[in-house]
Structures are given as structure tokens and as C-alpha cells.
């Protein structure tokens, strides 16, 4: 699954393709992990994606944590725009 990162002002908007889960418990754990990201302001589940808004002051730490989440669900992500760390 691909992850798009778009930075706007003082927040970082992250968009993940809609993941596929084996059970409801796995789905709940996934969304709990996303909601617990450093600086997470909002998680929105759309039809074909999951959008996460992160405060810019926590972006670097949140991206590290997101890497861990992506490793668990075998996801990959790519920075398509925004600042370079």
C-alpha cells in the first residue's frame, strides 16, 4: 500500500491506501496505533484511503512511529511533497 505525505502550514497530512484486515480486532489495533501517533490531530477513514493529520512539531517522531506501523502491516510509504527532514 502506498502512503502520500502532504504538508500544509503547521500540520502534516498523511494519506494511506485503504488497508485490508483479516479480522475486526486487527482493524481496531491498526486504528488505535494510528490515533496514538505523536502529534496526531485527526484520523479520517474514507472509502479508498485513511487520512491522518499530524501537528508539524511532532512530524519527525510520528513518521518514525508510522514506519513501525507500516512494517507490522507490510505497508510502504513515499513522501510526495512537503519538507525534507
Secondary structure, DSSP 4 states (H G I P E B T S, - for coil): --EEEEEETTEEEEEEEPP--SSHHHHHHHHHHHHTSTTEEEEEE-SSEEEEEEEGGGHHHHHHHHHHHHHHTT---EE-SS---
